[in-house]
Amino acid sequence: MATEIRVPTLGESVTEATVAKWFKKPGDSVAVDEPLVELETDKVTVEVPAPAAGVLSEIVAADGETVEVGALLGAIGEGGAKAAAPAAKKEEPKKAEAKPEPKKEEPKKQEAKEPAKPADAEPSPAVRRVAAENDLDVSKVEGTGKGGRVTKADAEEAASGKAEAKPSAPVQAPAARADNGAREERVKMTRLRKTIATRLKEAQNTAAMLTTFNEVDMTNVMALRTQYKDLFEKKHGVRVGFMGFFVKACIHALRELPAVNAEIDGEELVYKNYYNIGVAVGTDRGLVVPVLRDAQDLSLAEIEKAINNLGRRARDGDLKLDDLQGGTFTISNGGVYGSLMSTPILNAPQSGILGMHKIQERPMVVGGKIEIRPMMYLALSYDHRIVDGKEAVTFLVRVKESLEDPQRLLLDL
């Protein structure tokens, strides 16, 4: 009897997904819990495991199709590796019947199979993701990992080489027929990219969004990091970064100005007495905002560890739906890409988002004298329906004060 493969429950408010990639073809043997297909939702990607062992007998929803929760994806029939063996044996006599031909072909077949032997193990999720995004055949990639296994770096290098080869195609076309179609590439938007576009536009259309700016002298925070970085890393096993200080400074300011941590629900204002800080992370697939839950209860070391873990999982595509839900305020660091100034867009339904930027030395007047100081521009975008201009400006001033005198955070001043 066939076992159905259906779309699992995808999480709160997620009702549909796009079939990103099937890892098996009809007729392939599958083991219980072996990843069969990758689904892409508007928040994360989800791998659907095989509910039973056997042979993939049917694929109902092909790559690129949109499916709802509970929809039929395919089916698994009885059989497996044992059932596949006789089929291979049936073909051997046919090849053996031809005398001159088979002997020439058999060495070729062995040569073709030899590179694939080390790659018998299932490619990792990261490798499959790179292959799916770049239409790459992993079986043709030479692996440098243990036992010849294809690593993510191998897949990315192969994909990069493939991308570099693409521009040569238009050169072959006659100059007289060169038009925009020959010089363009159309790629279907991923569900994540479509969702990002929709949510950002909705935020602009719904909220009365405004941005206010300030700048902070990072001298004391940088000196503190330099003084204690070795001891901090030795004790906690993680490097002390800037984000931990910013999270602490924002929580300190949010406690004084609760409107920046609130949201509108119908005709009511919902004030949050907890601080789930979203940290925007740029990945190859787009921007995601994993949430640091109850950050007010975490030490600086715990914040740094949690941020490192969330950032790594975001880049590897291993985030779960729960990691992306429930945020009350967001911090976005465009400085890591060299941004000097920006106006971040709200992460609805939140009423505030802080934009960090590049630290750059600038001449500043300090005590009547001009000194070179490491300065950073800060930007707070906020929903003017909830947050007044005075509250927004005060919020940035409090963040500035905490960072320019980090001891205030320890003394709760």
MOGI-V244818 format. One record per residue. N is the residue number from 0. RES is the residue in one letter. PHI is phi in whole degrees, -180 to 180 (NA if undefined). Layout:
n->N res->RES phi->PHI
n->N res->RES phi->PHI
This chain:
n->0 res->M phi->NA
n->1 res->A phi->-76
n->2 res->T phi->-104
n->3 res->E phi->-77
n->4 res->I phi->-110
n->5 res->R phi->-122
n->6 res->V phi->-69
n->7 res->P phi->-76
n->8 res->T phi->-62
n->9 res->L phi->-101
n->10 res->G phi->119
n->11 res->E phi->-57
n->12 res->S phi->70
n->13 res->V phi->-102
n->14 res->T phi->-111
n->15 res->E phi->-149
n->16 res->A phi->-150
n->17 res->T phi->-112
n->18 res->V phi->-72
n->19 res->A phi->-84
n->20 res->K phi->-167
n->21 res->W phi->-88
n->22 res->F phi->-91
n->23 res->K phi->-128
n->24 res->K phi->-113
n->25 res->P phi->-54
n->26 res->G phi->101
n->27 res->D phi->-76
n->28 res->S phi->-75
n->29 res->V phi->-134
n->30 res->A phi->-107
n->31 res->V phi->-60
n->32 res->D phi->70
n->33 res->E phi->-74
n->34 res->P phi->-59
n->35 res->L phi->-106
n->36 res->V phi->-148
n->37 res->E phi->-106
n->38 res->L phi->-107
n->39 res->E phi->-111
n->40 res->T phi->-100
n->41 res->D phi->-76
n->42 res->K phi->-124
n->43 res->V phi->-143
n->44 res->T phi->-101
n->45 res->V phi->-129
n->46 res->E phi->-93
n->47 res->V phi->-97
n->48 res->P phi->-83
n->49 res->A phi->-71
n->50 res->P phi->-74
n->51 res->A phi->-157
n->52 res->A phi->-87
n->53 res->G phi->153
n->54 res->V phi->-123
n->55 res->L phi->-67
n->56 res->S phi->-92
n->57 res->E phi->-158
n->58 res->I phi->-115
n->59 res->V phi->-91
n->60 res->A phi->-105
n->61 res->A phi->-81
n->62 res->D phi->-55
n->63 res->G phi->93
n->64 res->E phi->-79
n->65 res->T phi->-93
n->66 res->V phi->-130
n->67 res->E phi->-95
n->68 res->V phi->-58
n->69 res->G phi->90
n->70 res->A phi->-68
n->71 res->L phi->-78
n->72 res->L phi->-98
n->73 res->G phi->180
n->74 res->A phi->-148
n->75 res->I phi->-115
n->76 res->G phi->-98
n->77 res->E phi->-72
n->78 res->G phi->121
n->79 res->G phi->164
n->80 res->A phi->-62
n->81 res->K phi->-68
n->82 res->A phi->-70
n->83 res->A phi->-78
n->84 res->A phi->-63
n->85 res->P phi->-59
n->86 res->A phi->-61
n->87 res->A phi->-71
n->88 res->K phi->-71
n->89 res->K phi->-63
n->90 res->E phi->-80
n->91 res->E phi->-62
n->92 res->P phi->-61
n->93 res->K phi->-62
n->94 res->K phi->-74
n->95 res->A phi->-78
n->96 res->E phi->-65
n->97 res->A phi->-80
n->98 res->K phi->-79
n->99 res->P phi->-73
n->100 res->E phi->-67
n->101 res->P phi->-58
n->102 res->K phi->-66
n->103 res->K phi->-79
n->104 res->E phi->-78
n->105 res->E phi->-60
n->106 res->P phi->-61
n->107 res->K phi->-63
n->108 res->K phi->-65
n->109 res->Q phi->-66
n->110 res->E phi->-63
n->111 res->A phi->-69
n->112 res->K phi->-83
n->113 res->E phi->-56
n->114 res->P phi->-65
n->115 res->A phi->-82
n->116 res->K phi->-59
n->117 res->P phi->-65
n->118 res->A phi->-94
n->119 res->D phi->-61
n->120 res->A phi->-66
n->121 res->E phi->-62
n->122 res->P phi->-59
n->123 res->S phi->-68
n->124 res->P phi->-55
n->125 res->A phi->-65
n->126 res->V phi->-67
n->127 res->R phi->-63
n->128 res->R phi->-66
n->129 res->V phi->-62
n->130 res->A phi->-64
n->131 res->A phi->-66
n->132 res->E phi->-72
n->133 res->N phi->-116
n->134 res->D phi->52
n->135 res->L phi->-107
n->136 res->D phi->-89
n->137 res->V phi->-62
n->138 res->S phi->-64
n->139 res->K phi->-97
n->140 res->V phi->-95
n->141 res->E phi->-78
n->142 res->G phi->-86
n->143 res->T phi->-112
n->144 res->G phi->-78
n->145 res->K phi->-61
n->146 res->G phi->68
n->147 res->G phi->82
n->148 res->R phi->-67
n->149 res->V phi->-78
n->150 res->T phi->-95
n->151 res->K phi->-60
n->152 res->A phi->-63
n->153 res->D phi->-61
n->154 res->A phi->-64
n->155 res->E phi->-65
n->156 res->E phi->-65
n->157 res->A phi->-65
n->158 res->A phi->-66
n->159 res->S phi->-65
n->160 res->G phi->-63
n->161 res->K phi->-67
n->162 res->A phi->-68
n->163 res->E phi->-67
n->164 res->A phi->-78
n->165 res->K phi->-61
n->166 res->P phi->-60
n->167 res->S phi->-69
n->168 res->A phi->-61
n->169 res->P phi->-61
n->170 res->V phi->-65
n->171 res->Q phi->-72
n->172 res->A phi->-72
n->173 res->P phi->-60
n->174 res->A phi->-60
n->175 res->A phi->-65
n->176 res->R phi->-104
n->177 res->A phi->-68
n->178 res->D phi->-135
n->179 res->N phi->-61
n->180 res->G phi->-60
n->181 res->A phi->-77
n->182 res->R phi->-106
n->183 res->E phi->-117
n->184 res->E phi->-131
n->185 res->R phi->-102
n->186 res->V phi->-128
n->187 res->K phi->-65
n->188 res->M phi->-64
n->189 res->T phi->-73
n->190 res->R phi->-62
n->191 res->L phi->-63
n->192 res->R phi->-66
n->193 res->K phi->-64
n->194 res->T phi->-68
n->195 res->I phi->-58
n->196 res->A phi->-61
n->197 res->T phi->-66
n->198 res->R phi->-67
n->199 res->L phi->-67
n->200 res->K phi->-69
n->201 res->E phi->-63
n->202 res->A phi->-62
n->203 res->Q phi->-67
n->204 res->N phi->-77
n->205 res->T phi->-94
n->206 res->A phi->-83
n->207 res->A phi->-89
n->208 res->M phi->-84
n->209 res->L phi->-142
n->210 res->T phi->-127
n->211 res->T phi->-123
n->212 res->F phi->-125
n->213 res->N phi->-157
n->214 res->E phi->-136
n->215 res->V phi->-129
n->216 res->D phi->-85
n->217 res->M phi->-91
n->218 res->T phi->-55
n->219 res->N phi->-72
n->220 res->V phi->-65
n->221 res->M phi->-66
n->222 res->A phi->-66
n->223 res->L phi->-65
n->224 res->R phi->-63
n->225 res->T phi->-63
n->226 res->Q phi->-69
n->227 res->Y phi->-114
n->228 res->K phi->-61
n->229 res->D phi->-68
n->230 res->L phi->-63
n->231 res->F phi->-63
n->232 res->E phi->-69
n->233 res->K phi->-66
n->234 res->K phi->-80
n->235 res->H phi->-103
n->236 res->G phi->73
n->237 res->V phi->-150
n->238 res->R phi->-77
n->239 res->V phi->-83
n->240 res->G phi->-111
n->241 res->F phi->-81
n->242 res->M phi->-61
n->243 res->G phi->-60
n->244 res->F phi->-65
n->245 res->F phi->-68
n->246 res->V phi->-61
n->247 res->K phi->-61
n->248 res->A phi->-66
n->249 res->C phi->-68
n->250 res->I phi->-62
n->251 res->H phi->-59
n->252 res->A phi->-74
n->253 res->L phi->-65
n->254 res->R phi->-63
n->255 res->E phi->-78
n->256 res->L phi->-126
n->257 res->P phi->-62
n->258 res->A phi->-63
n->259 res->V phi->-73
n->260 res->N phi->-107
n->261 res->A phi->-108
n->262 res->E phi->-149
n->263 res->I phi->-97
n->264 res->D phi->-127
n->265 res->G phi->67
n->266 res->E phi->-105
n->267 res->E phi->-118
n->268 res->L phi->-99
n->269 res->V phi->-107
n->270 res->Y phi->-94
n->271 res->K phi->-97
n->272 res->N phi->-97
n->273 res->Y phi->-140
n->274 res->Y phi->-131
n->275 res->N phi->-97
n->276 res->I phi->-93
n->277 res->G phi->-82
n->278 res->V phi->-118
n->279 res->A phi->-67
n->280 res->V phi->-127
n->281 res->G phi->-84
n->282 res->T phi->-126
n->283 res->D phi->-64
n->284 res->R phi->-98
n->285 res->G phi->137
n->286 res->L phi->-87
n->287 res->V phi->-127
n->288 res->V phi->-128
n->289 res->P phi->-67
n->290 res->V phi->-110
n->291 res->L phi->-91
n->292 res->R phi->-79
n->293 res->D phi->47
n->294 res->A phi->-63
n->295 res->Q phi->-65
n->296 res->D phi->-96
n->297 res->L phi->-101
n->298 res->S phi->-77
n->299 res->L phi->-61
n->300 res->A phi->-66
n->301 res->E phi->-65
n->302 res->I phi->-65
n->303 res->E phi->-63
n->304 res->K phi->-64
n->305 res->A phi->-64
n->306 res->I phi->-66
n->307 res->N phi->-61
n->308 res->N phi->-66
n->309 res->L phi->-65
n->310 res->G phi->-64
n->311 res->R phi->-65
n->312 res->R phi->-66
n->313 res->A phi->-65
n->314 res->R phi->-70
n->315 res->D phi->-87
n->316 res->G phi->74
n->317 res->D phi->-105
n->318 res->L phi->-71
n->319 res->K phi->-100
n->320 res->L phi->-59
n->321 res->D phi->-62
n->322 res->D phi->-69
n->323 res->L phi->-111
n->324 res->Q phi->-116
n->325 res->G phi->87
n->326 res->G phi->-68
n->327 res->T phi->-113
n->328 res->F phi->-158
n->329 res->T phi->-124
n->330 res->I phi->-120
n->331 res->S phi->-122
n->332 res->N phi->-107
n->333 res->G phi->-78
n->334 res->G phi->-65
n->335 res->V phi->-66
n->336 res->Y phi->-101
n->337 res->G phi->97
n->338 res->S phi->-68
n->339 res->L phi->-94
n->340 res->M phi->-160
n->341 res->S phi->-158
n->342 res->T phi->-121
n->343 res->P phi->-63
n->344 res->I phi->-95
n->345 res->L phi->-58
n->346 res->N phi->-99
n->347 res->A phi->-56
n->348 res->P phi->-92
n->349 res->Q phi->-64
n->350 res->S phi->-104
n->351 res->G phi->-153
n->352 res->I phi->-145
n->353 res->L phi->-100
n->354 res->G phi->-104
n->355 res->M phi->-92
n->356 res->H phi->-140
n->357 res->K phi->-63
n->358 res->I phi->-84
n->359 res->Q phi->-137
n->360 res->E phi->-71
n->361 res->R phi->-141
n->362 res->P phi->-73
n->363 res->M phi->-129
n->364 res->V phi->-88
n->365 res->V phi->-126
n->366 res->G phi->60
n->367 res->G phi->82
n->368 res->K phi->-123
n->369 res->I phi->-88
n->370 res->E phi->-130
n->371 res->I phi->-87
n->372 res->R phi->-128
n->373 res->P phi->-78
n->374 res->M phi->-112
n->375 res->M phi->-134
n->376 res->Y phi->-81
n->377 res->L phi->-114
n->378 res->A phi->-132
n->379 res->L phi->-116
n->380 res->S phi->-92
n->381 res->Y phi->-145
n->382 res->D phi->-89
n->383 res->H phi->-68
n->384 res->R phi->-69
n->385 res->I phi->-109
n->386 res->V phi->-103
n->387 res->D phi->-80
n->388 res->G phi->-58
n->389 res->K phi->-61
n->390 res->E phi->-66
n->391 res->A phi->-65
n->392 res->V phi->-65
n->393 res->T phi->-63
n->394 res->F phi->-57
n->395 res->L phi->-64
n->396 res->V phi->-63
n->397 res->R phi->-65
n->398 res->V phi->-63
n->399 res->K phi->-60
n->400 res->E phi->-62
n->401 res->S phi->-66
n->402 res->L phi->-78
n->403 res->E phi->-77
n->404 res->D phi->-138
n->405 res->P phi->-57
n->406 res->Q phi->-62
n->407 res->R phi->-61
n->408 res->L phi->-66
n->409 res->L phi->-72
n->410 res->L phi->-93
n->411 res->D phi->56
n->412 res->L phi->-109
